[in-house]
Amino acid sequence: MTRFPSFSAFLASPGRVRALRLLLAAAAVTALTVPETASAARTRSGAYDGTWTTVFATKRGNCSSGYSVPFTVAGTRVSSAGGGRVSGSIAQGGRVAVAVSVGASHASGGGRLVGNFGSGRWSGIITGDRCSGTWQATRS
């Protein structure tokens, strides 16, 4: 099994703060209120509940890739499973929007969860550098 650097090490590296900020901003923008449907009711009832491990890949900017971050999903809420301040939501069809901040670093992102897997995009400001990329998640 590949061992990834900790999220705190990611944020401490030059350029990580900006990427995290953009990830936070993108997540806030991505979060949409959707009329209640059967899918939204399933989301609220915990279809995505559990701990998700998310691995980030940087596509633009001077930020490292391969950092793994755990998140907790409970109902329609996304929160931290260790390290940093995390807020987010799960909407209809598994759409997810998340904002993360640790110190001066912050990022936001959005994407979709399906079953035990998810993927999407992120952007932010990490240690002064603006970065963006993709993420993939698996539920434990």
N, CA, C and O of each residue as an XYZ file, in Angstrom:
560
protein
N       0.840     -1.176      0.000
C       0.000      0.000      0.000
C       0.886      1.241      0.000
O       1.854      1.315      0.757
N       0.563      2.197     -0.833
C       1.325      3.429     -0.925
C       0.997      4.320      0.259
O      -0.170      4.487      0.612
N       2.001      4.881      0.857
C       1.796      5.807      1.978
C       1.937      7.217      1.452
O       2.930      7.558      0.808
N       0.937      8.033      1.731
C       0.935      9.410      1.278
C       1.314     10.334      2.420
O       1.095     10.003      3.586
N       1.881     11.495      2.097
C       2.205     12.470      3.143
C       0.927     12.928      3.856
O      -0.162     12.833      3.291
N       1.049     13.410      5.061
C      -0.106     13.886      5.807
C      -0.630     15.187      5.225
O       0.091     15.903      4.530
N      -1.881     15.485      5.511
C      -2.496     16.711      5.028
C      -1.799     17.928      5.628
O      -1.646     18.949      4.959
N      -1.376     17.822      6.892
C      -0.668     18.935      7.529
C       0.643     19.220      6.814
O       1.016     20.381      6.646
N       1.351     18.169      6.390
C       2.599     18.362      5.643
C       2.308     19.011      4.299
O       3.076     19.850      3.829
N       1.196     18.620      3.681
C       0.780     19.216      2.408
C       0.588     20.719      2.571
O       1.048     21.508      1.746
N      -0.098     21.104      3.645
C      -0.383     22.517      3.861
C       0.860     23.293      4.267
O       0.956     24.492      4.006
N       1.803     22.628      4.898
C       3.024     23.312      5.323
C       3.982     23.543      4.162
O       4.888     24.371      4.261
N       3.794     22.826      3.078
C       4.676     22.967      1.925
C       4.369     24.264      1.187
O       3.223     24.715      1.180
N       5.385     24.871      0.565
C       5.152     26.101     -0.189
C       4.086     25.886     -1.258
O       4.095     24.876     -1.961
N       3.177     26.834     -1.372
C       2.155     26.795     -2.405
C       0.900     26.058     -2.008
O      -0.050     26.031     -2.790
N       0.844     25.456     -0.831
C      -0.309     24.646     -0.455
C      -1.481     25.478      0.062
O      -2.636     25.101     -0.132
N      -1.201     26.589      0.706
C      -2.256     27.405      1.296
C      -3.215     27.915      0.229
O      -4.430     27.848      0.412
N      -2.694     28.420     -0.872
C      -3.561     28.962     -1.919
C      -4.428     27.892     -2.550
O      -5.605     28.137     -2.812
N      -3.892     26.736     -2.796
C      -4.686     25.664     -3.405
C      -5.833     25.279     -2.484
O      -6.947     25.030     -2.943
N      -5.563     25.229     -1.193
C      -6.602     24.892     -0.244
C      -7.680     25.969     -0.217
O      -8.864     25.646     -0.121
N      -7.295     27.246     -0.299
C      -8.275     28.335     -0.323
C      -9.181     28.237     -1.543
O     -10.395     28.411     -1.437
N      -8.602     27.965     -2.674
C      -9.413     27.831     -3.886
C     -10.339     26.632     -3.801
O     -11.472     26.683     -4.279
N      -9.861     25.551     -3.192
C     -10.715     24.387     -2.998
C     -11.920     24.770     -2.153
O     -13.040     24.345     -2.433
N     -11.690     25.572     -1.123
C     -12.786     26.026     -0.273
C     -13.768     26.908     -1.043
O     -14.982     26.734     -0.941
N     -13.234     27.852     -1.812
C     -14.093     28.759     -2.570
C     -14.900     28.011     -3.619
O     -16.093     28.270     -3.782
N     -14.269     27.090     -4.329
C     -14.980     26.328     -5.355
C     -16.079     25.480     -4.738
O     -17.151     25.332     -5.326
N     -15.826     24.922     -3.558
C     -16.849     24.113     -2.897
C     -18.046     24.972     -2.519
O     -19.193     24.554     -2.677
N     -17.777     26.168     -2.021
C     -18.869     27.057     -1.646
C     -19.709     27.444     -2.857
O     -20.935     27.506     -2.771
N     -19.062     27.701     -3.967
C     -19.766     28.064     -5.196
C     -20.529     26.874     -5.755
O     -21.616     27.035     -6.309
N     -19.963     25.679     -5.613
C     -20.563     24.476     -6.165
C     -21.822     24.051     -5.424
O     -22.722     23.456     -6.017
N     -21.890     24.353     -4.128
C     -23.041     23.915     -3.335
C     -24.309     24.602     -3.823
O     -24.402     25.829     -3.822
N     -25.269     23.812     -4.233
C     -26.537     24.337     -4.736
C     -27.681     23.738     -3.948
O     -27.613     22.588     -3.515
N     -28.728     24.515     -3.763
C     -29.925     24.001     -3.141
C     -30.778     23.386     -4.234
O     -31.047     24.021     -5.253
N     -31.199     22.154     -4.020
C     -31.958     21.413     -5.017
C     -33.297     21.027     -4.417
O     -33.359     20.683     -3.237
N     -34.383     21.075     -5.204
C     -35.672     20.634     -4.690
C     -35.590     19.194     -4.171
O     -34.828     18.382     -4.695
N     -36.371     18.891     -3.151
C     -36.369     17.557     -2.555
C     -36.887     16.522     -3.544
O     -37.926     16.713     -4.176
N     -36.162     15.445     -3.665
C     -36.565     14.318     -4.509
C     -36.266     13.047     -3.734
O     -35.746     13.103     -2.619
N     -36.589     11.911     -4.315
C     -36.272     10.642     -3.671
C     -34.773     10.524     -3.460
O     -34.329     10.009     -2.434
N     -33.980     11.001     -4.431
C     -32.523     10.936     -4.310
C     -32.046     11.803     -3.149
O     -31.171     11.392     -2.387
N     -32.617     12.999     -3.009
C     -32.232     13.883     -1.906
C     -32.615     13.256     -0.576
O     -31.871     13.373      0.398
N     -33.766     12.590     -0.520
C     -34.186     11.930      0.706
C     -33.216     10.808      1.059
O     -32.890     10.634      2.233
N     -32.742     10.036      0.070
C     -31.760      8.982      0.324
C     -30.466      9.587      0.846
O     -29.844      9.040      1.756
N     -30.055     10.727      0.266
C     -28.838     11.386      0.726
C     -28.986     11.774      2.187
O     -28.088     11.533      2.994
N     -30.119     12.376      2.528
C     -30.343     12.818      3.889
C     -30.357     11.628      4.841
O     -29.949     11.758      5.995
N     -30.821     10.472      4.376
C     -30.919      9.315      5.253
C     -29.584      8.602      5.444
O     -29.516      7.635      6.202
N     -28.529      9.048      4.783
C     -27.215      8.493      5.046
C     -26.648      7.585      3.983
O     -25.813      6.736      4.296
N     -27.063      7.725      2.746
C     -26.552      6.877      1.666
C     -25.039      6.981      1.511
O     -24.410      6.059      0.992
N     -24.445      8.086      1.953
C     -23.004      8.298      1.792
C     -22.276      8.358      3.130
O     -21.102      8.722      3.180
N     -22.960      8.007      4.206
C     -22.365      8.079      5.544
C     -21.106      7.228      5.646
O     -21.008      6.149      5.061
N     -20.152      7.746      6.402
C     -18.926      6.998      6.668
C     -17.708      7.878      6.524
O     -17.813      9.093      6.349
N     -16.554      7.251      6.599
C     -15.286      7.956      6.440
C     -14.794      7.744      5.018
O     -14.722      6.616      4.531
N     -14.461      8.831      4.372
C     -13.966      8.823      2.997
C     -12.531      9.295      3.000
O     -12.203     10.289      3.648
N     -11.672      8.592      2.283
C     -10.282      9.004      2.124
C     -10.145      9.633      0.751
O     -10.441      9.004     -0.266
N      -9.700     10.860      0.731
C      -9.604     11.622     -0.510
C      -8.142     11.880     -0.842
O      -7.374     12.332      0.006
N      -7.765     11.591     -2.078
C      -6.401     11.824     -2.555
C      -6.445     12.937     -3.583
O      -7.224     12.887     -4.535
N      -5.599     13.948     -3.384
C      -5.580     15.124     -4.257
C      -4.433     15.047     -5.259
O      -3.317     14.662     -4.910
N      -4.714     15.410     -6.493
C      -3.699     15.498     -7.544
C      -3.677     16.936     -8.040
O      -4.725     17.490     -8.371
N      -2.505     17.543     -8.095
C      -2.366     18.918     -8.575
C      -2.149     18.901    -10.080
O      -1.279     18.189    -10.582
N      -2.938     19.684    -10.792
C      -2.818     19.798    -12.245
C      -2.219     21.144    -12.652
O      -1.568     21.247    -13.692
N      -2.438     22.173    -11.833
C      -1.894     23.507    -12.094
C      -1.369     24.099    -10.808
O      -1.986     23.967     -9.751
N      -0.219     24.757    -10.904
C       0.354     25.422     -9.740
C       1.500     24.632     -9.141
O       1.812     23.520     -9.567
N       2.115     25.238     -8.144
C       3.301     24.675     -7.500
C       2.920     23.985     -6.194
O       3.445     24.321     -5.132
N       2.006     23.022     -6.276
C       1.575     22.274     -5.104
C       1.824     20.793     -5.362
O       1.632     20.310     -6.478
N       2.241     20.092     -4.350
C       2.504     18.662     -4.491
C       1.212     17.884     -4.677
O       0.134     18.347     -4.304
N       1.331     16.706     -5.255
C       0.194     15.802     -5.448
C       0.308     14.614     -4.512
O       1.345     14.389     -3.889
N      -0.765     13.865     -4.425
C      -0.743     12.617     -3.684
C      -1.070     12.719     -2.215
O      -0.868     11.752     -1.480
N      -1.566     13.848     -1.756
C      -1.897     13.986     -0.353
C      -3.246     13.351     -0.077
O      -4.197     13.524     -0.839
N      -3.316     12.629      0.998
C      -4.520     11.911      1.378
C      -5.161     12.599      2.577
O      -4.483     12.913      3.555
N      -6.463     12.829      2.499
C      -7.185     13.528      3.555
C      -8.466     12.766      3.881
O      -9.234     12.453      2.972
N      -8.720     12.459      5.163
C      -9.963     11.784      5.537
C     -11.083     12.790      5.820
O     -10.862     13.817      6.463
N     -12.271     12.482      5.336
C     -13.464     13.276      5.606
C     -14.547     12.358      6.146
O     -14.561     11.162      5.853
N     -15.447     12.917      6.932
C     -16.580     12.162      7.452
C     -17.854     12.694      6.818
O     -18.050     13.906      6.731
N     -18.717     11.792      6.377
C     -20.019     12.167      5.850
C     -21.077     11.604      6.784
O     -21.061     10.420      7.122
N     -22.005     12.476      7.199
C     -23.136     12.080      8.033
C     -24.369     12.783      7.484
O     -24.500     14.001      7.609
N     -25.265     12.025      6.882
C     -26.446     12.623      6.251
C     -26.026     13.465      5.066
O     -25.446     12.950      4.109
N     -26.314     14.761      5.119
C     -25.939     15.672      4.027
C     -24.725     16.520      4.386
O     -24.361     17.424      3.634
N     -24.092     16.238      5.529
C     -22.968     17.041      6.006
C     -21.625     16.357      5.782
O     -21.488     15.148      5.971
N     -20.631     17.155      5.375
C     -19.252     16.691      5.250
C     -18.442     17.433      6.304
O     -18.572     18.648      6.447
N     -17.600     16.702      7.049
C     -16.780     17.334      8.078
C     -15.415     16.654      8.133
O     -15.167     15.669      7.438
N     -14.552     17.190      8.957
C     -13.193     16.669      9.082
C     -13.186     15.349      9.838
O     -13.936     15.156     10.796
N     -12.324     14.445      9.386
C     -12.081     13.204     10.123
C     -10.676     13.255     10.703
O     -10.090     12.224     11.032
N     -10.142     14.471     10.825
C      -8.815     14.650     11.397
C      -8.005     15.658     10.615
O      -7.681     15.420      9.452
N      -7.672     16.775     11.226
C      -6.812     17.775     10.595
C      -7.580     18.815      9.808
O      -8.228     18.500      8.810
N      -7.506     20.037     10.255
C      -8.103     21.138      9.512
C      -9.582     21.318      9.782
O     -10.233     20.499     10.432
N     -10.089     22.433      9.252
C     -11.508     22.752      9.362
C     -12.152     22.395      8.027
O     -11.740     22.893      6.979
N     -13.143     21.549      8.069
C     -13.797     21.071      6.853
C     -15.290     21.296      6.991
O     -15.884     20.973      8.019
N     -15.892     21.851      5.950
C     -17.342     21.955      5.913
C     -17.791     21.655      4.499
O     -17.087     21.955      3.534
N     -18.950     21.070      4.383
C     -19.454     20.759      3.058
C     -20.800     20.082      3.131
O     -21.356     19.863      4.207
N     -21.311     19.755      1.956
C     -22.624     19.144      1.891
C     -22.713     18.163      0.726
O     -21.972     18.244     -0.253
N     -23.646     17.242      0.878
C     -23.975     16.279     -0.166
C     -25.383     16.629     -0.633
O     -26.300     16.747      0.181
N     -25.553     16.796     -1.939
C     -26.851     17.155     -2.499
C     -27.381     15.997     -3.343
O     -26.817     14.903     -3.364
N     -28.463     16.271     -4.023
C     -29.122     15.297     -4.884
C     -28.127     14.605     -5.818
O     -27.251     15.253     -6.390
N     -28.267     13.299     -5.968
C     -27.434     12.547     -6.889
C     -25.989     12.393     -6.446
O     -25.137     12.015     -7.249
N     -25.695     12.682     -5.172
C     -24.336     12.515     -4.673
C     -23.413     13.679     -4.959
O     -22.206     13.574     -4.741
N     -23.958     14.802     -5.448
C     -23.103     15.976     -5.672
C     -22.562     16.459     -4.334
O     -23.298     16.584     -3.356
N     -21.267     16.726     -4.313
C     -20.614     17.128     -3.070
C     -19.877     18.445     -3.277
O     -19.284     18.687     -4.328
N     -19.928     19.286     -2.256
C     -19.186     20.550     -2.249
C     -18.513     20.652     -0.883
O     -19.160     20.465      0.148
N     -17.205     20.952     -0.879
C     -16.449     20.963      0.365
C     -15.518     22.169      0.405
O     -14.964     22.582     -0.614
N     -15.359     22.720      1.602
C     -14.399     23.797      1.854
C     -13.476     23.323      2.974
O     -13.942     22.791      3.981
N     -12.167     23.515      2.801
C     -11.165     23.063      3.762
C     -10.234     24.227      4.079
O      -9.837     24.976      3.187
N      -9.889     24.373      5.365
C      -8.893     25.379      5.723
C      -8.034     24.857      6.861
O      -8.518     24.224      7.799
N      -6.758     25.139      6.750
C      -5.790     24.816      7.801
C      -4.835     25.994      7.834
O      -4.101     26.239      6.877
N      -4.851     26.723      8.945
C      -4.030     27.924      9.030
C      -4.425     28.899      7.941
O      -5.611     29.172      7.756
N      -3.444     29.433      7.214
C      -3.712     30.377      6.135
C      -4.032     29.679      4.814
O      -4.395     30.344      3.844
N      -3.906     28.364      4.758
C      -4.213     27.612      3.536
C      -5.701     27.310      3.486
O      -6.324     27.001      4.502
N      -6.256     27.403      2.293
C      -7.670     27.059      2.132
C      -7.933     26.631      0.702
O      -7.257     27.061     -0.233
N      -8.926     25.776      0.554
C      -9.277     25.285     -0.772
C     -10.737     24.860     -0.769
O     -11.342     24.667      0.286
N     -11.286     24.721     -1.956
C     -12.657     24.252     -2.092
C     -12.749     23.379     -3.324
O     -11.898     23.418     -4.212
N     -13.790     22.604     -3.348
C     -13.954     21.732     -4.500
C     -15.325     21.127     -4.538
O     -16.112     21.235     -3.598
N     -15.585     20.498     -5.631
C     -16.867     19.844     -5.822
C     -16.696     18.634     -6.703
O     -15.682     18.471     -7.381
N     -17.696     17.795     -6.683
C     -17.666     16.597     -7.496
C     -18.873     15.747     -7.197
O     -19.945     16.260     -6.879
N     -18.697     14.445     -7.301
C     -19.826     13.543     -7.126
C     -19.369     12.254     -6.461
O     -18.292     11.731     -6.749
N     -20.218     11.751     -5.558
C     -20.011     10.457     -4.933
C     -21.003      9.479     -5.545
O     -22.174      9.805     -5.738
N     -20.524      8.281     -5.848
C     -21.381      7.222     -6.378
C     -20.974      5.935     -5.678
O     -19.838      5.483     -5.819
N     -21.892      5.347     -4.925
C     -21.551      4.135     -4.182
C     -20.446      4.415     -3.190
O     -20.602      5.257     -2.306
N     -19.315      3.712     -3.326
C     -18.184      3.884     -2.414
C     -17.042      4.672     -3.021
O     -15.931      4.663     -2.490
N     -17.302      5.355     -4.129
C     -16.256      6.107     -4.824
C     -16.727      7.514     -5.148
O     -17.927      7.782     -5.197
N     -15.778      8.407     -5.369
C     -16.107      9.769     -5.748
C     -14.946     10.404     -6.475
O     -13.810      9.938     -6.396
N     -15.251     11.486     -7.193
C     -14.197     12.233     -7.880
C     -14.697     13.644     -8.140
O     -15.896     13.919     -8.086
N     -13.751     14.529     -8.425
C     -14.109     15.908     -8.712
C     -12.889     16.772     -8.905
O     -11.790     16.280     -9.164
N     -13.096     18.073     -8.775
C     -12.048     19.067     -8.988
C     -11.901     19.914     -7.733
O     -12.840     20.038     -6.947
N     -10.727     20.491     -7.549
C     -10.472     21.385     -6.425
C      -9.600     22.546     -6.894
O      -8.932     22.467     -7.925
N      -9.621     23.618     -6.119
C      -8.717     24.739     -6.342
C      -8.542     25.465     -5.018
O      -9.406     25.394     -4.144
N      -7.434     26.155     -4.873
C      -7.201     26.861     -3.622
C      -5.880     27.583     -3.594
O      -5.148     27.635     -4.582
N      -5.595     28.137     -2.438
C      -4.343     28.835     -2.197
C      -3.661     28.114     -1.045
O      -4.142     28.117      0.088
N      -2.532     27.495     -1.363
C      -1.790     26.704     -0.390
C      -0.412     27.339     -0.212
O       0.373     27.424     -1.156
N      -0.133     27.782      1.006
C       1.133     28.427      1.331
C       1.498     29.490      0.297
O       2.640     29.572     -0.155
N       0.513     30.294     -0.065
C       0.755     31.408     -0.969
C       0.683     31.099     -2.452
O       0.733     32.028     -3.258
N       0.569     29.849     -2.851
C       0.499     29.492     -4.271
C      -0.918     29.094     -4.657
O      -1.596     28.354     -3.944
N      -1.346     29.605     -5.807
C      -2.658     29.246     -6.343
C      -2.495     27.946     -7.129
O      -1.675     27.858     -8.043
N      -3.290     26.935     -6.758
C      -3.194     25.632     -7.395
C      -4.595     25.083     -7.650
O      -5.576     25.551     -7.072
N      -4.667     24.086     -8.520
C      -5.927     23.403     -8.773
C      -5.628     21.999     -9.266
O      -4.503     21.685     -9.656
N      -6.646     21.170     -9.243
C      -6.453     19.804     -9.689
C      -7.697     18.972     -9.531
O      -8.818     19.480     -9.570
N      -7.483     17.683     -9.351
C      -8.580     16.735     -9.223
C      -8.449     15.987     -7.902
O      -7.402     16.012     -7.256
N      -9.533     15.322     -7.515
C      -9.515     14.486     -6.330
C     -10.277     13.206     -6.606
O     -11.173     13.164     -7.450
N      -9.906     12.161     -5.880
C     -10.610     10.889     -5.937
C     -10.794     10.416     -4.499
O      -9.897     10.564     -3.668
N     -11.957      9.850     -4.214
C     -12.254      9.419     -2.857
C     -12.789      7.994     -2.843
O     -13.429      7.540     -3.791
N     -12.510      7.302     -1.742
C     -13.069      5.979     -1.506
C     -13.598      5.934     -0.078
O     -13.019      6.517      0.838
N     -14.708      5.230      0.086
C     -15.285      5.103      1.423
C     -14.680      3.885      2.112
O     -14.568      2.809      1.524
N     -14.292      4.080      3.375
C     -13.691      2.988      4.173
C     -14.748      2.017      4.621
O     -14.440      1.038      5.299
